């Protein structure tokens, strides 16, 4: 189980690393919807289980920030 600090460090290090060009995943609107629903369910569980509101808000915001690259891809796919 990752601590908040470890999760934040992971997110920070992944955004600081140089981006590497790779083949894009075969994303569809359906797949994005599934992933975003899972993330929402996870955030809701964290809010339900963690009695420390400030802590759970920090964790859920970190999840949301980590999903931003997918959100941008989703927005681009919707425009097509």
Secondary structure, 3 states (H helix, E strand, C coil): CCCHHHHHHHHHHHHHCCCCCCCCCCCCHHHHHHHHHHHHHHHHHHHHHCCCHHHHHHHHHHHHHHCHHHHHHHHHHHHC
